Amino acid sequence: MLVDGIRPRKIIKANKFQVHHEHDGSFWGPKNIDTNFIKQKKIVKKKEPLKLDFSIFGRLFSYRTLLVIIIMVLIVGLSSVITKSYFFINNNYDFLKLFSSGRYLLLFQNNTEMRATGGFIGSYAVIEVKNGDLVDYEFNSNVLKKDNELAITNPVSAPDPILSFFIGEGKWGLRDSNWAIDYQSSAEQAAWFYEQEGGKPVDGVMAINATAFQNLLDITGPIDMPEYNTVINSDNFLDVTQYKIEKEYFDNPLNRVINEPKSILKDMMPRVITKLTEKNNYQKLSDFAKNELDNKQILLYFYDDNKEKIALDNNWAGEVKKSSGDYLYVVNSNLGGMKSSLKVKEDINLNSIVSDEKSIVNTLTITRTHTGDGEWPDHENVNYIRILVPYGSELISAKLDDVGCSNDVLVKKESGKSVFSIWMITKPRSSRILTLTYKIPLEISKDKYSVLVQKQPGNLGDNLSVSVNGQVQYNGILNKDIEIK
């Protein structure tokens, strides 16, 4: 069993950021900083609480501005009817308050290649809004090109040995910036890399998963793309775009020089906008946005404390939550398993034994079943699993497929939790079973026991079963954070 040390905390200044060296491994930064784990937080002056009257929204947001904002963050339609429906404004007031002004980095995550905050970052957009009017926007579909340039001019090494081994020394960049489990940490790291690669400072960072866009196409209907000889809809979106970007594009030798394989996404955006403006689907769009936010397919982070509080209060912030009782958060990162993540079905079984002396010993069983065939873009699922439990929990035993593996489990601290980490690689049409037994550092009576289980962003819903002293307390789908009592 491997245990990493606690590093001292110290503070330095870097450009417009205040950089904190954290002892718990939650945050990361440049290679030339003398300790591994840092947090880079933009200094923001305290502001008065947000006070926006419903009546001013009509003149704050131009129609063109709203369309660009909503398509970029995939929350289409939330604002496009604000001048028409007081009821709509009232129901979505918290969300609308967040976007009256500011410059925002939008990360497009592919959750077929799972990462801590949802998926691999392959593209991004930036929008700038002032008093509801669009000032500027850009869409970058080639993060890899920017990262490669940074690796040459100012190489940055990932502090976590697992990630560093996967991407290579000095090659950490925006595409792999979302390694931290807590979204605030990953968002700040992404913003830092964006600036290092030539971007201007931003006021917030939003992450949007590919399956959210797939669900959006249920509302727009098919999108005709004749220049690509295809029609894209919700059923084929992931498969078709994956093939066009990673296979077909590079069949043309000229494209290998141009190297803009995601141009299909750029060309698709205005057509989606047109489709959305043709239909009166405001309630559907509102329901869509709420569902994607609630299910953690869209995450929000703001440097402004008042705006961040709105995100936190609505459970839109992707935070690692505090808990006075038991706690569980299973986080998977696909490192080299291509686009296999959504082919893997995960079952989580937690059995807690609460003694008369109020001590608690948990047995956690995680079964991962690969339903794919291994044909491109599928692959064996090369997965690094991190399991967050109450801080100070003691690992008693670990087995992978009934073979002892305690010596292979890394135990560390992140975001105020103890983390058990291990590789869990699953071949197509096979299953792996990980069983951990651990004691948590809490004294709770049987009638007071509770557990907070958090859902990983990008995950489409694990099967979850929770038992206390052999009696089932919950058996269902983990599609959002849930507290079980």
ZAMARGU-4260 file (C-alpha; in steps of 0.2 Angstrom, whole numbers, plus 5000, padded with zeros to 4 digits):
<rodrens>
0) 5000/5000/5000 | 5008/5016/4994 | 5005/5033/5004 | 5010/5050/4998 | 5017/5063/5009
5) 5009/5079/5015 | 5018/5094/5007 | 5020/5111/5016 | 5009/5126/5010 | 5016/5142/5004
10) 5010/5156/4993 | 5019/5165/4979 | 5013/5177/4966 | 5012/5174/4947 | 5006/5187/4934
15) 4988/5190/4938 | 4985/5174/4948 | 4988/5171/4966 | 4996/5154/4967 | 4993/5142/4982
20) 5003/5127/4986 | 4991/5115/4993 | 4996/5100/5004 | 4982/5089/4998 | 4986/5086/4980
25) 4971/5095/4974 | 4979/5108/4963 | 4993/5108/4950 | 5003/5120/4940 | 5019/5124/4930
30) 5035/5113/4931 | 5046/5127/4937 | 5036/5129/4953 | 5046/5120/4967 | 5031/5110/4974
35) 5019/5099/4964 | 5002/5104/4969 | 4996/5122/4967 | 4980/5131/4964 | 4979/5146/4953
40) 4965/5158/4957 | 4962/5174/4949 | 4961/5189/4961 | 4944/5196/4960 | 4938/5211/4970
45) 4923/5208/4982 | 4907/5213/4974 | 4890/5218/4980 | 4877/5203/4979 | 4870/5202/4962
50) 4854/5212/4960 | 4845/5211/4943 | 4827/5215/4940 | 4817/5204/4929 | 4811/5219/4919
55) 4829/5223/4913 | 4833/5206/4905 | 4824/5211/4889 | 4836/5225/4886 | 4851/5217/4893
60) 4852/5202/4881 | 4851/5205/4862 | 4844/5190/4852 | 4860/5187/4843 | 4870/5187/4859
65) 4858/5174/4867 | 4859/5162/4852 | 4878/5162/4853 | 4879/5160/4871 | 4866/5146/4872
70) 4873/5136/4857 | 4891/5137/4864 | 4886/5131/4881 | 4872/5119/4875 | 4859/5127/4885
75) 4850/5133/4870 | 4834/5143/4872 | 4836/5147/4891 | 4838/5165/4886 | 4830/5167/4869
80) 4813/5170/4876 | 4816/5180/4891 | 4807/5195/4884 | 4791/5185/4881 | 4788/5175/4897
85) 4789/5182/4915 | 4786/5164/4920 | 4801/5158/4911 | 4812/5171/4918 | 4806/5167/4936
90) 4810/5149/4934 | 4827/5152/4927 | 4832/5168/4936 | 4847/5161/4944 | 4854/5154/4928
95) 4851/5170/4919 | 4860/5181/4932 | 4876/5172/4928 | 4878/5178/4910 | 4874/5197/4910
100) 4892/5201/4908 | 4909/5192/4907 | 4922/5182/4897 | 4919/5164/4898 | 4930/5149/4893
105) 4919/5134/4887 | 4927/5117/4887 | 4919/5103/4876 | 4922/5087/4884 | 4921/5070/4875
110) 4914/5058/4889 | 4916/5043/4877 | 4934/5045/4884 | 4930/5048/4902 | 4940/5060/4913
115) 4937/5067/4931 | 4926/5081/4926 | 4917/5072/4912 | 4928/5069/4897 | 4943/5072/4887
120) 4945/5091/4881 | 4946/5091/4863 | 4939/5109/4858 | 4934/5125/4867 | 4925/5141/4864
125) 4927/5158/4872 | 4913/5171/4873 | 4913/5189/4879 | 4897/5197/4884 | 4895/5215/4891
130) 4878/5221/4897 | 4870/5207/4888 | 4878/5212/4871 | 4890/5200/4863 | 4907/5208/4861
135) 4918/5194/4855 | 4918/5175/4853 | 4929/5162/4846 | 4929/5143/4843 | 4945/5132/4843
140) 4943/5114/4837 | 4961/5110/4839 | 4967/5110/4857 | 4981/5098/4853 | 4990/5111/4841
145) 4990/5124/4855 | 4996/5111/4868 | 5010/5106/4857 | 5016/5123/4854 | 5016/5126/4873
150) 5026/5110/4876 | 5040/5117/4865 | 5040/5135/4872 | 5036/5132/4890 | 5035/5114/4894
155) 5024/5110/4909 | 5024/5093/4918 | 5009/5085/4926 | 5012/5083/4945 | 5003/5066/4947
160) 5015/5052/4941 | 5000/5043/4933 | 4996/5057/4922 | 5014/5061/4918 | 5017/5044/4913
165) 5003/5044/4901 | 5005/5060/4893 | 5024/5062/4894 | 5036/5073/4903 | 5034/5092/4899
170) 5018/5089/4889 | 5004/5094/4901 | 4992/5106/4893 | 4974/5111/4891 | 4968/5095/4884
175) 4973/5086/4900 | 4970/5100/4913 | 4954/5092/4920 | 4963/5079/4931 | 4958/5086/4948
180) 4942/5079/4954 | 4935/5095/4961 | 4929/5105/4946 | 4934/5122/4953 | 4952/5115/4953
185) 4951/5109/4936 | 4942/5124/4929 | 4956/5136/4936 | 4969/5125/4929 | 4961/5125/4912
190) 4960/5144/4913 | 4978/5145/4917 | 4983/5134/4902 | 4972/5144/4891 | 4981/5160/4896
195) 4998/5152/4894 | 4993/5147/4876 | 4989/5165/4872 | 4971/5168/4878 | 4965/5183/4888
200) 4959/5181/4906 | 4942/5174/4909 | 4928/5176/4922 | 4922/5158/4922 | 4924/5141/4915
205) 4910/5130/4909 | 4912/5111/4904 | 4900/5103/4892 | 4900/5084/4888 | 4897/5077/4871
210) 4881/5067/4876 | 4873/5084/4881 | 4875/5090/4863 | 4868/5073/4857 | 4853/5075/4868
215) 4851/5093/4860 | 4849/5085/4843 | 4833/5077/4849 | 4826/5094/4849 | 4833/5101/4833
220) 4831/5086/4823 | 4843/5080/4809 | 4857/5092/4803 | 4861/5091/4785 | 4879/5092/4781
225) 4880/5089/4762 | 4899/5094/4760 | 4903/5080/4772 | 4890/5068/4763 | 4881/5065/4779
230) 4866/5069/4790 | 4869/5071/4808 | 4856/5066/4821 | 4855/5062/4840 | 4858/5043/4836
235) 4873/5044/4825 | 4881/5060/4831 | 4895/5052/4842 | 4899/5039/4829 | 4899/5050/4813
240) 4909/5064/4820 | 4921/5052/4828 | 4924/5044/4811 | 4925/5060/4801 | 4937/5068/4813
245) 4949/5054/4817 | 4948/5043/4801 | 4941/5051/4785 | 4948/5068/4787 | 4966/5061/4787
250) 4963/5050/4771 | 4967/5066/4762 | 4986/5070/4762 | 4983/5089/4761 | 4973/5088/4777
255) 4988/5081/4786 | 4996/5098/4783 | 4981/5109/4787 | 4977/5098/4803 | 4960/5105/4807
260) 4950/5088/4809 | 4936/5096/4819 | 4931/5108/4805 | 4914/5098/4804 | 4910/5104/4821
265) 4913/5122/4816 | 4902/5120/4801 | 4889/5112/4811 | 4886/5126/4824 | 4877/5139/4813
270) 4865/5126/4806 | 4861/5120/4823 | 4857/5138/4828 | 4846/5140/4812 | 4836/5124/4817
275) 4833/5130/4834 | 4826/5147/4829 | 4814/5138/4817 | 4805/5130/4831 | 4795/5136/4847
280) 4803/5123/4859 | 4806/5135/4873 | 4799/5123/4887 | 4808/5108/4879 | 4825/5118/4879
285) 4822/5124/4897 | 4819/5106/4902 | 4834/5100/4893 | 4845/5113/4901 | 4839/5109/4918
290) 4841/5090/4915 | 4859/5092/4909 | 4864/5103/4923 | 4856/5092/4936 | 4864/5076/4929
295) 4882/5085/4928 | 4883/5085/4910 | 4886/5103/4911 | 4897/5111/4925 | 4899/5129/4929
300) 4913/5139/4938 | 4915/5158/4941 | 4929/5168/4949 | 4916/5180/4956 | 4911/5173/4973
305) 4892/5178/4971 | 4890/5169/4954 | 4900/5154/4961 | 4888/5153/4975 | 4873/5152/4963
310) 4882/5138/4955 | 4886/5129/4971 | 4868/5132/4978 | 4860/5124/4963 | 4873/5109/4962
315) 4880/5115/4946 | 4898/5118/4951 | 4905/5100/4951 | 4912/5101/4969 | 4918/5088/4980
320) 4906/5090/4994 | 4908/5089/5013 | 4899/5076/5023 | 4896/5074/5041 | 4892/5055/5038
325) 4899/5042/5027 | 4905/5047/5009 | 4908/5039/4992 | 4914/5046/4976 | 4920/5034/4962
330) 4929/5043/4948 | 4936/5035/4932 | 4949/5042/4920 | 4951/5033/4903 | 4970/5034/4899
335) 4973/5026/4883 | 4957/5016/4881 | 4952/5027/4866 | 4933/5030/4865 | 4928/5015/4876
340) 4921/5023/4892 | 4902/5023/4887 | 4904/5005/4883 | 4908/5000/4901 | 4894/4997/4913
345) 4898/5000/4931 | 4889/4993/4946 | 4893/5000/4964 | 4889/4990/4979 | 4892/4997/4996
350) 4889/4986/5012 | 4892/4995/5028 | 4893/4986/5045 | 4890/4997/5060 | 4894/4989/5076
355) 4886/4992/5093 | 4902/5002/5097 | 4898/5014/5083 | 4913/5009/5072 | 4910/5007/5054
360) 4918/4995/5042 | 4914/4996/5023 | 4915/4983/5009 | 4914/4991/4992 | 4912/4981/4977
365) 4914/4989/4960 | 4910/4978/4944 | 4915/4985/4927 | 4908/4976/4912 | 4914/4981/4895
370) 4900/4978/4882 | 4910/4983/4867 | 4918/4973/4853 | 4935/4982/4853 | 4932/4988/4835
375) 4938/5006/4832 | 4934/5018/4840 | 4931/5005/4854 | 4946/4998/4863 | 4950/4989/4880
380) 4946/5001/4893 | 4962/5007/4901 | 4955/5015/4917 | 4963/5023/4932 | 4950/5023/4946
385) 4950/5035/4961 | 4938/5031/4975 | 4935/5045/4987 | 4930/5041/5005 | 4930/5050/5022
390) 4948/5057/5026 | 4958/5046/5037 | 4949/5030/5031 | 4960/5014/5034 | 4962/5002/5020
395) 4960/4984/5027 | 4961/4974/5011 | 4959/4975/4992 | 4956/4962/4979 | 4955/4963/4960
400) 4946/4948/4953 | 4948/4939/4969 | 4967/4942/4969 | 4975/4952/4983 | 4980/4969/4977
405) 4983/4980/4992 | 5001/4983/4987 | 4994/4991/4971 | 4982/5003/4979 | 4989/5021/4981
410) 4982/5030/4996 | 4983/5049/4996 | 4973/5064/5000 | 4963/5075/4988 | 4949/5088/4991
415) 4949/5084/5010 | 4945/5065/5006 | 4956/5050/5007 | 4958/5042/4990 | 4961/5024/4985
420) 4967/5023/4967 | 4972/5008/4956 | 4972/5003/4938 | 4957/4994/4932 | 4959/4988/4914
425) 4944/4979/4906 | 4945/4970/4889 | 4930/4970/4878 | 4916/4957/4882 | 4923/4954/4899
430) 4921/4960/4917 | 4933/4966/4932 | 4928/4966/4950 | 4937/4977/4963 | 4933/4974/4981
435) 4939/4986/4995 | 4937/4984/5013 | 4941/4999/5024 | 4937/5007/5041 | 4930/5024/5041
440) 4936/5036/5055 | 4918/5040/5061 | 4908/5034/5076 | 4890/5033/5071 | 4876/5023/5078
445) 4865/5012/5067 | 4850/5023/5067 | 4860/5038/5063 | 4870/5031/5048 | 4870/5040/5032
450) 4881/5041/5016 | 4883/5054/5003 | 4886/5046/4986 | 4892/5058/4972 | 4890/5055/4953
455) 4904/5058/4942 | 4901/5071/4928 | 4900/5063/4911 | 4894/5047/4918 | 4877/5041/4911
460) 4872/5033/4927 | 4879/5018/4937 | 4869/5005/4946 | 4871/5008/4965 | 4866/4997/4979
465) 4869/5002/4997 | 4866/4991/5012 | 4868/4994/5031 | 4871/4978/5041 | 4864/4968/5027
470) 4848/4977/5025 | 4846/4986/5008 | 4844/5005/5010 | 4845/5010/4992 | 4845/5001/4975
475) 4844/5011/4959 | 4853/5022/4946 | 4866/5035/4952 | 4861/5049/4940 | 4864/5063/4952
480) 4872/5065/4969 | 4862/5057/4983 | 4862/5056/5002 | 4855/5039/5008 | 4849/5038/5026
</rodrens>
